[in-house]
Amino acid sequence: MKKTILLAVAFIYFTNLCVFAQQATDYVWWNPAQATTPVIEGQAWSGKAIQNPYDRLPTQAEKSVRKEVWNLSHNAAGLLIRFRASTDQIMVRYVVTGKQALPHMPATGVSGVDLYAINSDGDALWCAGKYTFGDTIQYRFTGLEPNDTYHQKGREYRLYLPLYNSVKWLEIGVPTSVTLTPLPVRADKPIVVYGTSIAQGACASRPGMAWTSILGRKLDRPVINLGFSGNGRLEKEVVDLLPEIDAKLYVLDCLPNLVATVGIKPDEIKTRIIESVKALRRQKPTTPILLVEHAGYTEGSLNPTRRQLYTDVNELMQQAFAQLKSEGIQKLYLLPKSAINLSNDAMVDGTHPTDLGMQQYADAYERSIRPILNEPVGDVSTMKPLTQYRDARSYDWETRHLAILARLKSNPPRIVFFGNSITHFWGGEPKIDRASGVDSWNSILEPLGVQNMGYGWDRIENVLWRVYHGELDGYSPAQIVIMIGTNNLQFNTDAEIADGLGFLVRAMQARQPNAEILLIGLLPRRQMEPRITALNQRIAQVAGEVNATFIQPGTIFLKSDGKIDEAFFSDGLHPNAEGYRQLAAKLVPSLKAVEVAPVPKGRKK
């Protein structure tokens, strides 16, 4: 009997072993440090300019900055790697050079990595991973849903690197049947943060929970993390490096390392604040600068000694800020302690934030930075800027955005036409394989200097993102044409769509105050004609409120019974070639005519 049981146990063990062996996955590995183009985001310097692949300061800085700052610059705080893959599992393996944990900060924050997926609607989704810490650290992310319902092209992933450790080497693995596509560093100008351990990420539980990482996701912009634990002291040697970075905004958040216990005298602290701002302003005369007060210690209300430390340096910051403003320094802003407003449970040790504290920091920064960058958000989805990747079968959304930015720079247009696939599939540059109205675009719109700014599957919030990320910067169009909102119909109320369009128009006017705005009503579509008729009435009212011109050329596609004339459509939504010709003829009278210089008297025309 005993022998039978032993044989049965052995059989079960052998069977499970065989099943496990059959289920084992072979991986193909990618080393980002060996990429031919920059893929490690969050670095201001890369390639030959740095000593190690995951450094945060250039090699030349070793000769100028203090040793403590130089050593901390090898920590990978704020660095992330983007890639795309259609896979249900991702492996990350790497080696770090320092201690894997700290007494007040877990190994997952000090030495761990953190993975987020970006879905086709632009939302960031956190991925839970199982990890093992040893000589080689491994993270295994399994059970992932490979794709969204829109397509089978895979998701974008963003891998955040360790906050308080230096990465010696790192590889990302996917099953051999999967294609991993590295994504380049984003082209947006970064927000540059020079700060202390709090900026570096202490004591976040994982890299994605550092406030700089949270802020990067909120604003959907690259963030350069130059936080140096205990050593963010507004030192000239570091400040002189900052203008080398073409920044969207400079943030100076160093007061926690400038309190009296550090031994720097009050006059010197004030001088460092003033000289840091002036040094930046000399080389970057128009880039905004945000000064930040000490956020305080959570036991400050009970400990007068600790309270005095942050009260004193904040007073010095206020004096320096007032002096700089009185001297005419422009685009200089202050984030006060009262606006950061950390709660009683926001810190681990009274100094370094918990994840709750990190979230509160990020929220405060977002509230401060959005007005500086003129990137407000509203309460509904049509007023919250997002990317998208819904029409990946036809084109790559990010690639089109970059191509349009390049074209706007090389061929500044007179008229820009923002829209969704109805505009995108009409014609023009950048070209797309699927186009139904090329003849009418080339013969009617192209001569008027119209740039096609349509993106298939775009909604109002996607156009808002594009406006916030450069598509109306650096040139002066005479007219902005907008035809967007049909893809919001199944997700938003009529009020949300109309109000979102008003919000979008205001964002455009803020960037191009001299351009005329032409707001086109939604084209009718099969089985939605009555709703669109009512919605266009609301949009017309909004156009009046924001001082935009409203037209409704889509009425040419309606029969006498109010239904669409299918003869003008390919699918009940997109016009066919004849539909585009009819739309162009109806649209042209509202497009801004080409201005012709007057002929001097006596000269023949």
Secondary structure, DSSP 8 states (H G I E B T S, - for coil): -HHHHHHHHHHHHHHHHHHHHHH---EEEE-GGG-SS--EET-SS-GGGSSSTT-SS-GGGGGTS-HHHHHHTTS-TT-EEEEEE--S-EEEEEEESS-S-BTTB-HHHHT--EEEEE-TTS-EEEE--EEE-SSSEEEEE-S-----TT-SS-EEEEEE--SSS-EEEEEEEEETTS-EEE-----S--EEEEE-HHHHTTT-SSGGGSHHHHHHHHHTS-EEEEE-TTT----HHHHTTGGGS--SEEEEE-GGGSSGGGT--HHHHHHHHHHHHHHHHHH-SSS-EEEE-----TTTTT-HHHHHHHHHHHHHHHHHHHHHHHTT--SEEEE-HHHH---TTSBSSSSSB-HHHHHHHHHHHHHHHHHHHT----SSGGGS-----TTTTT--HHHHHHHHHHHHHHS--SEEEEESHHHHTT--SS--S--S-HHHIIIIIGGGTEEEEE-TT--HHHHHHHHHTTTTSSS--SEEEEE--GGGTTTS-HHHHHHHHHHHHHHHHHH-TTSEEEEE-----TT-HHHHHHHHHHHHHHHHHTT-EEE-GGGGGB-TTSSB-GGGBSSSSSB-HHHHHHHHHHHGGGS---------TTS--
